[in-house]
Each structure stands twice: as structure tokens, then as C-alpha cells.
Amino acid sequence: MTTLRQFNSYGEELERLLLLRTSPIAVKMLEKEEDIPQEAIRPKRDRGYHLAQCQAFAMSRRQGATVAMLKEDNWCWAPLIGYGLVDPNVPEDMVLPKDQVKILPRLEYGKYIGIVSAPLKTASFKPDLVLIYSNTAQLRTILLILKYSGEPLVTSQFDPIDSCVYSTVPVILNGQYRITLPDPGDYERAMAGEDEIIFSVPVAKLEKLVSALKEAEERKLGYTHFAMDMRPDFPRPEFYKKLFRMWGLDVEE
């Protein structure tokens, strides 16, 4: 069974191996008050204000904060429905994007009282999943290494809004990796960069991901070993040469 210290070490390793600019985020759904870490900031109670969930994630990955978001802390509608914190049956006369409400992935209504996030490297709780905000080159490295470690190709559906829901709820429900675009709120209110993208890791797959990244780094195939080199007739693996010979094309000797 993975210890808390091991989870923390995975956070440190991910930052080191991928040269991440912000910390991977440990995320856990809260079933009862006793699940809330003592050090957690509760925005409404402790600071007298509300946050969008993307802002809470930003505080965790940028400022190192542990943030617990209960129903009363939220200032955005989507996570309230998606996390099952409110009745999802919205009256027809309400001014809401009804089609979006219908397709929004959601957890069971009433099962959870909220959600908590913290940097993975310092989290005091076992997460349900981990969110990695990366650039596309870092994501490419993750996907390459997962592919060559035997994982199936990662598939995702892309919705340009509600990233706080799409990056978490489907992963909790199906236990699979997921890629999500930071939505306009994440950009405008939580300062997600234009070059950032979210990779979600279910907790059951975290150890394998970190192990595969470490092995690739030791073999000099990790993110830190990729370099731009605009060279014609560049060196190629042997299987390239075999294919080109078969097709009657030029092969360097």
C-alpha cells in the first residue's frame, strides 16, 4: 500500500523529471467533515470570500496551499453540479446553459460534501487523482512513455468549458487518464497559461507513471533529453533503414 511519503515523493519526482513550472495537484473528494485536513483553507469560513474551483486548484499548484471547497465556498455553478453538491435538476425557467447541464459529467448527488486540493509533494491525504498542468511538449513526453510502457493510447473528449469538472469527474468514475483543456475561467480567473494543458492521473496509475518516467530518464529518453536539431539526413533508428531499403529509398551508410 502506497504511503503518504511515497505520494509526496511522486510529486517531487514529477516536478523534477518533467521540469514542471507548477506543482502537480493532489485531489480528493470529501465525504464528511472529518476528511478535511486541519491545515486546509476553507475560503468562506476562513477568509470571508468565495472562489471558483479553478482558483482553488491554482492556489494549490502555485502557492502550495491546501484548499477545501465545500458547497458554500463555490462561486461557479459547474462544480456544484458536477461534484454532486447540489440537486442537478435545474428548473426550465432558470437562466442556465441547459444543454451544458445535460451533458456535464457528474458524481452522485449527496455522496460528497466537497473537494480538497494540495500540492502532491506536500499533501497530507491520499488523493483520488492527480492533476498535472504542463505544456504540450511535457504532455507529449508523458504520452510517449506511457505508450512504450504498455499503456493503451489516452483518449479524451474535449469541451472548451468546465475544465474543473472534466479533469476530475470522469477520472474518478472510470479510473482512466484524461487530457483536458483549461477553460476560459481557468485562464481569466486562475491564470492558466495559454500554453498549458491538464493531464489527469487516477491514483491507481500514479506509481506506474512515475516509474516509467524515471526509467526513461535513466535511459536518456525523458523530457530533459529532447533537444531541437534542424539537421537534414539526421541519424535514424535501424528499423527506419530497413523500411527504406525495402521501399527502394536512400539509406545512409
C-alpha positions as CSV (number, residue, x, y, z in Angstrom):
1,M,0.0,0.0,0.0
2,T,1.4,3.4,-1.0
3,T,2.3,5.6,2.0
4,L,1.8,9.3,2.2
5,R,5.5,9.9,2.0
6,Q,5.6,7.9,-1.3
7,F,2.8,10.1,-2.7
8,N,4.8,13.2,-1.7
9,S,7.9,11.8,-3.4
10,Y,5.9,11.2,-6.6
11,G,5.1,14.9,-6.6
12,E,8.7,15.8,-6.2
13,E,9.7,13.3,-9.0
14,L,7.1,14.6,-11.4
15,E,8.3,18.2,-11.0
16,R,12.0,17.1,-11.4
17,L,11.5,14.7,-14.4
18,L,9.2,17.0,-16.4
19,L,10.6,20.4,-15.3
20,L,7.1,21.5,-14.4
21,R,6.6,25.1,-13.6
22,T,3.9,24.4,-11.0
23,S,3.2,21.5,-8.7
24,P,1.1,18.5,-9.6
25,I,-2.1,18.7,-7.6
26,A,-3.4,16.0,-5.3
27,V,-7.2,16.0,-5.4
28,K,-9.6,14.2,-3.1
29,M,-13.4,14.2,-2.8
30,L,-14.6,14.7,0.8
31,E,-17.4,12.6,2.2
32,K,-17.6,14.1,5.7
33,E,-16.2,17.0,7.8
34,E,-13.6,14.7,9.4
35,D,-12.0,14.2,6.0
36,I,-11.0,17.8,5.7
37,P,-7.3,18.3,6.6
38,Q,-6.7,20.6,9.6
39,E,-4.4,22.8,7.6
40,A,-6.9,23.3,4.8
41,I,-8.1,26.8,3.9
42,R,-11.9,27.0,3.8
43,P,-12.5,30.2,1.8
44,K,-15.9,31.3,3.1
45,R,-15.2,30.4,6.7
46,D,-11.6,31.4,7.0
47,R,-11.3,34.3,4.6
48,G,-14.8,35.6,4.0
49,Y,-14.8,35.1,0.3
50,H,-15.8,32.6,-2.4
51,L,-13.7,31.0,-5.2
52,A,-14.1,29.2,-8.4
53,Q,-12.7,25.7,-8.3
54,C,-10.1,26.6,-10.8
55,Q,-8.8,29.3,-8.4
56,A,-8.5,26.7,-5.6
57,F,-6.5,24.5,-7.9
58,A,-4.3,27.5,-8.8
59,M,-3.7,28.2,-5.1
60,S,-2.6,24.6,-4.6
61,R,-0.3,24.4,-7.6
62,R,1.1,27.9,-7.5
63,Q,1.1,28.9,-3.8
64,G,1.4,25.5,-2.1
65,A,-2.0,25.8,-0.4
66,T,-4.3,23.1,0.8
67,V,-7.8,24.3,-0.1
68,A,-11.1,22.6,0.8
69,M,-14.1,23.7,-1.3
70,L,-17.5,22.9,0.2
71,K,-20.8,24.0,-1.3
72,E,-20.8,27.4,0.4
73,D,-17.3,28.2,-0.9
74,N,-18.1,28.0,-4.6
75,W,-18.6,30.9,-6.9
76,C,-19.2,28.9,-10.0
77,W,-22.1,26.6,-10.9
78,A,-20.5,23.7,-12.8
79,P,-18.5,22.1,-10.0
80,L,-21.5,22.3,-7.7
81,I,-23.5,20.1,-10.1
82,G,-20.5,18.0,-11.3
83,Y,-19.3,17.1,-7.9
84,G,-22.8,16.3,-6.7
85,L,-23.0,19.1,-4.2
86,V,-26.4,20.4,-5.3
87,D,-29.6,18.9,-6.9
88,P,-28.8,18.7,-10.6
89,N,-32.4,19.1,-11.6
90,V,-32.5,22.7,-12.7
91,P,-35.9,24.3,-13.3
92,E,-36.5,25.1,-17.0
93,D,-37.0,28.8,-16.4
94,M,-33.6,29.2,-14.9
95,V,-31.1,31.2,-17.0
96,L,-28.5,28.4,-17.4
97,P,-26.8,26.8,-20.4
98,K,-29.3,23.8,-20.3
99,D,-27.5,21.7,-22.9
100,Q,-24.3,22.0,-20.9
101,V,-26.0,21.0,-17.7
102,K,-27.4,17.9,-19.5
103,I,-24.0,16.7,-20.8
104,L,-21.9,17.6,-17.8
105,P,-20.4,14.5,-16.1
106,R,-21.4,14.3,-12.5
107,L,-20.9,12.4,-9.3
108,E,-23.7,11.0,-7.3
109,Y,-25.8,13.8,-5.7
110,G,-25.2,13.9,-1.9
111,K,-22.3,11.5,-1.8
112,Y,-19.7,14.2,-1.1
113,I,-19.7,17.4,0.8
114,G,-16.8,18.9,-1.1
115,I,-13.3,18.6,-2.6
116,V,-9.8,19.3,-1.3
117,S,-6.6,20.0,-3.3
118,A,-3.0,20.4,-2.3
119,P,0.5,20.1,-4.0
120,L,1.1,16.4,-4.3
121,K,4.6,16.8,-2.8
122,T,3.2,18.2,0.5
123,A,-0.3,16.7,0.6
124,S,-1.4,15.3,4.0
125,F,-4.0,13.0,2.4
126,K,-4.2,10.2,-0.2
127,P,-5.6,11.6,-3.4
128,D,-8.2,10.2,-5.7
129,L,-6.4,11.6,-8.7
130,V,-3.6,14.0,-9.6
131,L,-3.8,16.9,-12.0
132,I,-0.6,17.9,-13.9
133,Y,-0.6,21.3,-15.6
134,S,2.0,21.0,-18.3
135,N,3.0,22.4,-21.7
136,T,2.4,20.3,-24.8
137,A,6.0,19.1,-25.0
138,Q,5.8,17.8,-21.4
139,L,2.5,16.1,-22.2
140,R,4.0,14.6,-25.4
141,T,6.7,13.0,-23.2
142,I,4.1,11.6,-20.8
143,L,2.1,10.1,-23.6
144,L,5.2,8.6,-25.3
145,I,6.4,7.0,-22.2
146,L,3.0,5.6,-21.3
147,K,2.7,4.2,-24.8
148,Y,6.0,2.4,-24.7
149,S,5.4,1.1,-21.2
150,G,2.4,-0.8,-22.4
151,E,-0.5,1.6,-21.6
152,P,-3.3,1.9,-24.2
153,L,-3.5,5.2,-26.0
154,V,-5.1,8.0,-24.0
155,T,-8.4,9.1,-25.3
156,S,-10.4,12.2,-24.3
157,Q,-13.4,14.2,-25.3
158,F,-12.8,18.0,-25.4
159,D,-15.2,20.6,-24.1
160,P,-13.8,24.1,-24.0
161,I,-15.5,24.9,-20.7
162,D,-15.9,23.4,-17.3
163,S,-12.4,22.0,-17.0
164,C,-12.7,21.7,-13.2
165,V,-15.3,19.0,-13.9
166,Y,-14.0,17.3,-17.0
167,S,-10.5,16.9,-15.5
168,T,-11.8,15.2,-12.3
169,V,-15.2,13.6,-12.5
170,P,-14.7,11.2,-15.5
171,V,-11.3,10.1,-14.0
172,I,-13.0,9.3,-10.7
173,L,-15.8,7.4,-12.5
174,N,-13.7,5.4,-15.0
175,G,-10.2,5.3,-13.5
176,Q,-8.5,6.3,-16.8
177,Y,-6.0,9.0,-17.8
178,R,-7.6,12.1,-19.3
179,I,-6.5,15.3,-21.1
180,T,-8.4,18.5,-20.6
181,L,-8.2,22.0,-22.0
182,P,-8.1,24.7,-19.3
183,D,-11.3,26.6,-19.8
184,P,-11.8,30.4,-20.1
185,G,-12.4,30.8,-16.4
186,D,-9.1,28.9,-15.6
187,Y,-7.4,31.4,-17.9
188,E,-9.1,34.6,-16.9
189,R,-9.5,34.0,-13.1
190,A,-6.9,31.3,-12.2
191,M,-4.1,32.4,-14.5
192,A,-3.7,29.2,-16.5
193,G,-1.2,29.9,-19.3
194,E,-2.1,29.8,-23.0
195,D,0.5,27.0,-23.4
196,E,-0.8,24.9,-20.5
197,I,-2.9,21.7,-20.7
198,I,-4.2,19.4,-18.0
199,F,-3.3,15.7,-17.7
200,S,-5.3,13.8,-15.1
201,V,-3.8,10.7,-13.4
202,P,-6.0,8.3,-11.5
203,V,-4.3,7.4,-8.2
204,A,-4.1,3.7,-9.2
205,K,-1.9,4.6,-12.2
206,L,0.3,7.1,-10.5
207,E,3.1,4.8,-9.4
208,K,3.4,3.3,-12.9
209,L,3.6,6.7,-14.5
210,V,6.4,7.9,-12.2
211,S,8.3,4.7,-12.5
212,A,8.1,4.8,-16.3
213,L,9.2,8.4,-16.4
214,K,12.2,7.6,-14.1
215,E,13.2,4.7,-16.3
216,A,13.1,6.8,-19.4
217,E,15.2,9.5,-17.8
218,E,17.8,6.9,-16.8
219,R,17.9,5.7,-20.4
220,K,18.2,9.4,-21.6
221,L,14.8,9.2,-23.3
222,G,13.0,11.5,-20.9
223,Y,11.8,15.1,-21.3
224,T,15.1,16.7,-20.3
225,H,16.9,14.8,-23.2
226,F,14.8,16.1,-26.0
227,A,16.5,18.9,-28.0
228,M,15.8,20.8,-31.2
229,D,18.2,19.9,-34.0
230,M,17.2,21.0,-37.5
231,R,19.6,18.6,-39.4
232,P,19.0,17.2,-42.8
233,D,19.7,13.5,-43.3
234,F,19.5,13.1,-39.5
235,P,20.6,9.8,-37.8
236,R,17.8,7.3,-37.7
237,P,17.0,4.1,-35.8
238,E,17.8,0.8,-37.7
239,F,14.1,0.0,-38.4
240,Y,13.8,3.2,-40.4
241,K,16.7,2.0,-42.6
242,K,15.2,-1.4,-43.1
243,L,11.9,0.1,-44.2
244,F,13.6,2.5,-46.6
245,R,15.7,-0.3,-48.2
246,M,12.5,-2.3,-48.7
247,W,10.9,0.6,-50.4
248,G,13.9,1.3,-52.6
249,L,14.7,4.7,-51.0
250,D,18.0,6.2,-50.0
251,V,19.7,4.8,-46.8
252,E,22.6,6.4,-45.1
253,E,25.6,4.0,-44.8
